[in-house]
């Protein structure tokens, strides 16, 4: 055990003189690649070692997409009610309050109005950190209002999905948001205003089954999990092994669900080119 002990005596380091490294200096990808967090930020939160797209929030997407990160936010303080008085290990109202305090978000989606390379654009972006990015009545209402604004102002609509699906604590009220958002998107289509859907990791459940795959153009980030039920549930249900890469954005691209797989650093340029052509 000599290797574990100091061989030289009288080597003393005062507790006050010890240097502690702050947390978050490096990020480790699932493949084990390690990158400095500042370098990761400069690379749009994509690991240059293996191309892994780190999960980010609406704040980071707005910084990447909007010119100079400048935008005005719509319907900021819209909060969920408790229509069915839900309670599991804690009350739904308490869970919402705790999540608001923890994340500084009022619900699982934010909407910003700004410019992409000089073009006025509306972007709604989901946040997985707020109860798994689940779709409740507030998410549906914010999307509905954003679409209405786009129709009134003739501005293209971008929706970035990152969600575990419908919010169980709101039961049928959350499922109603599927019909509500689809109806609004139908009006948007009839108004000839472009809608670009961006699917990120993960996009699942009722979100996938409604607005996420209804874009005029559906864009996905590389390696994103996209599906309705998860791979484990499907495998246990059908009792068969699933194809390699099942429910990844690449798999969906091969089967015609996705129009484009886009590296995050190219996302702003591609969205600009698309809305320039479609407008």
C-alpha positions in Angstrom: 0.0 0.0 0.0 3.0 2.3 -0.2 1.8 3.7 -3.5 -1.3 5.0 -1.6 0.7 6.8 1.1 3.0 9.8 1.0 6.6 8.6 1.2 7.9 12.0 2.2 7.1 13.3 5.6 6.2 16.9 6.5 4.1 17.4 3.4 1.1 19.2 4.8 -1.5 21.1 2.8 -3.8 23.4 4.7 -7.5 22.9 4.0 -7.7 26.6 3.1 -5.0 26.3 0.5 -6.5 23.3 -1.3 -7.8 23.9 -4.7 -11.2 22.6 -5.6 -12.3 22.4 -9.2 -15.8 23.6 -9.9 -18.3 21.1 -11.3 -19.2 21.2 -15.0 -15.7 21.8 -16.5 -16.0 18.8 -18.8 -18.7 16.8 -20.4 -18.6 13.1 -21.1 -20.6 11.7 -24.0 -22.3 8.2 -23.9 -19.3 6.9 -26.0 -16.9 8.0 -23.3 -15.5 11.0 -25.1 -14.6 14.0 -22.9 -14.8 17.6 -24.0 -14.3 20.9 -22.2 -17.8 22.5 -21.7 -16.7 25.9 -23.1 -15.5 24.1 -26.3 -18.8 22.2 -26.3 -20.8 25.5 -26.2 -18.8 27.0 -29.0 -19.6 23.9 -31.1 -23.4 24.3 -30.6 -23.3 21.7 -27.8 -22.2 18.9 -30.2 -19.2 16.8 -29.2 -16.5 17.3 -31.9 -15.0 13.9 -30.9 -18.0 11.8 -31.9 -20.7 14.1 -33.1 -23.0 13.4 -30.1 -25.7 16.0 -29.8 -26.0 16.9 -26.1 -29.5 17.6 -24.9 -30.1 21.3 -24.5 -32.9 23.5 -23.4 -35.0 26.3 -25.1 -32.4 28.9 -23.8 -29.6 27.3 -25.8 -31.8 26.8 -29.0 -32.8 30.4 -28.9 -29.2 31.5 -28.6 -28.2 29.3 -31.6 -31.1 30.2 -33.9 -32.1 33.8 -33.2 -29.8 36.5 -34.6 -27.5 37.6 -31.7 -29.7 35.5 -29.4 -32.3 38.3 -29.3 -36.0 37.7 -29.1 -39.2 38.6 -27.3 -41.0 35.9 -25.5 -44.8 35.4 -25.7 -47.2 34.2 -23.0 -44.4 33.8 -20.4 -46.3 33.2 -17.2 -49.0 30.8 -18.4 -49.2 28.0 -15.8 -51.0 24.7 -15.5 -54.1 24.2 -13.4 -55.1 20.9 -11.8 -58.4 20.0 -13.6 -58.7 16.5 -12.1 -57.2 17.1 -8.7 -54.3 14.7 -9.5 -52.3 13.2 -6.7 -49.6 10.4 -6.7 -46.7 10.6 -4.3 -47.4 14.4 -4.2 -50.1 16.7 -5.5 -49.8 17.9 -9.1 -50.0 21.5 -8.0 -47.0 21.0 -5.6 -45.1 19.2 -8.4 -45.6 22.2 -10.7 -44.6 24.7 -8.1 -41.4 22.7 -7.3 -40.5 22.4 -11.0 -41.0 26.1 -11.6 -38.7 26.9 -8.7 -36.1 24.3 -9.9 -36.1 25.2 -13.6 -37.2 28.9 -13.7 -39.7 27.8 -16.3 -43.5 28.1 -16.1 -44.2 25.1 -18.3 -42.6 22.7 -20.8 -42.5 25.1 -23.7 -41.4 28.7 -24.5 -42.2 30.8 -27.6 -39.9 33.5 -28.9 -40.3 36.0 -31.7 -37.1 37.2 -33.4 -35.1 37.1 -36.6 -33.2 34.3 -38.3 -30.7 36.0 -40.6 -32.9 39.0 -40.8 -36.2 37.1 -41.4 -38.9 37.5 -38.8 -39.7 34.1 -37.3 -41.6 32.5 -34.4 -40.0 29.6 -32.6 -41.6 27.4 -30.0 -39.2 25.2 -28.1 -40.0 22.4 -25.6 -37.9 21.9 -22.4 -37.4 18.3 -21.2 -36.4 19.5 -17.8 -40.0 20.5 -17.0 -41.7 17.3 -16.1 -40.1 15.4 -19.0 -41.2 18.0 -21.5 -44.7 16.6 -21.2 -47.6 18.0 -23.2 -50.3 19.5 -21.0 -52.9 22.1 -21.5 -50.4 25.0 -21.3 -48.2 23.4 -24.0 -51.2 23.1 -26.3 -52.5 26.6 -25.6 -49.0 28.2 -26.2 -48.6 26.4 -29.5 -52.2 27.4 -30.5 -51.5 31.1 -29.7 -48.1 31.0 -31.5 -49.7 29.6 -34.6 -52.5 32.2 -34.5 -49.8 34.9 -34.2 -48.0 33.5 -37.2 -51.2 33.6 -39.3 -51.9 37.1 -38.3 -48.4 38.4 -38.9 -47.6 36.0 -41.9 -44.5 34.7 -40.1 -43.0 31.2 -40.5 -43.4 28.9 -37.5 -40.7 26.7 -36.1 -41.5 24.1 -33.4 -38.7 22.2 -31.6 -39.9 19.1 -29.9 -38.3 17.4 -27.0 -40.8 15.4 -25.0 -41.8 12.2 -23.3 -45.4 12.6 -24.5 -48.7 13.7 -23.0 -48.8 14.7 -19.3 -50.5 12.0 -17.4 -51.4 14.3 -14.5 -53.9 16.2 -16.8 -55.4 13.0 -18.2 -57.8 13.6 -21.1 -57.1 17.3 -21.0 -53.6 16.6 -22.2 -54.8 14.3 -24.9 -57.2 17.1 -26.1 -54.1 19.1 -27.0 -53.3 16.7 -29.8 -56.6 17.6 -31.6 -56.3 21.2 -30.7 -52.8 21.7 -32.1 -53.6 19.7 -35.3 -56.7 21.9 -35.9 -54.5 25.0 -35.6 -51.8 23.5 -37.9 -54.6 22.9 -40.5 -55.5 26.5 -40.3 -51.8 27.5 -40.7 -51.5 25.3 -43.8 -54.6 26.8 -45.3 -53.1 30.3 -44.7 -50.0 29.2 -46.7 -47.7 30.0 -43.8 -44.7 27.6 -43.5 -44.4 25.2 -40.5 -41.0 23.5 -39.9 -40.9 20.8 -37.2 -37.6 20.0 -35.6 -37.4 16.7 -33.7 -34.7 16.3 -31.1 -33.8 13.6 -28.5 -36.3 12.4 -27.3 -39.5 13.0 -29.1 -42.1 10.4 -28.1 -45.7 9.7 -27.2 -48.6 12.0 -28.0 -46.2 14.7 -29.2 -44.9 12.5 -32.0 -48.5 11.4 -32.8 -49.6 15.0 -33.3 -47.7 18.2 -34.2 -44.1 16.9 -34.2 -44.5 14.9 -37.5 -46.9 17.3 -39.2 -44.4 19.9 -40.4 -44.3 21.0 -44.0 -40.7 20.0 -43.5 -39.7 17.6 -40.7 -36.1 18.0 -39.6 -34.4 15.7 -37.0 -31.1 15.9 -35.2 -28.7 13.0 -35.7 -29.3 10.0 -33.4 -32.5 11.4 -31.9 -34.9 8.9 -30.4 -38.3 9.4 -32.2 -41.3 7.2 -31.7 -44.6 6.7 -30.0 -43.9 3.9 -27.4 -40.4 3.2 -26.4 -38.3 0.4 -27.9 -38.4 -1.7 -24.7 -42.2 -1.6 -24.6 -42.6 -2.5 -28.3 -40.1 -5.4 -28.0 -42.0 -6.8 -25.0 -45.3 -6.3 -26.7 -44.5 -8.0 -30.0 -42.0 -10.5 -28.5 -39.4 -9.9 -31.3 -36.0 -8.3 -31.6 -36.2 -4.8 -33.2 -34.1 -3.8 -36.2 -30.8 -2.1 -35.5 -31.1 1.6 -35.0 -34.9 1.3 -34.6 -36.6 4.6 -33.7 -33.5 6.7 -34.4 -33.8 9.7 -36.7 -31.7 7.8 -39.3 -34.1 4.9 -39.2 -37.1 7.2 -39.7 -35.3 9.0 -42.5 -34.9 5.7 -44.3 -38.6 4.9 -43.9 -39.9 8.3 -45.1 -41.0 9.9 -41.8 -38.2 12.5 -41.8 -37.3 14.9 -44.6 -33.9 16.0 -43.4 -31.3 15.1 -40.7 -29.4 18.2 -39.8 -26.3 18.8 -37.7 -27.1 21.4 -35.0 -24.4 23.8 -36.4 -26.2 23.7 -39.8 -29.7 24.1 -38.3 -30.0 27.9 -38.5 -28.7 28.0 -42.1 -31.0 25.2 -43.3 -34.1 26.7 -41.6 -33.3 30.1 -43.2 -32.9 28.5 -46.6 -36.2 26.6 -46.3 -38.3 29.5 -45.1 -36.8 31.7 -47.8 -37.9 29.3 -50.4 -41.3 28.6 -48.9 -42.3 32.2 -48.2 
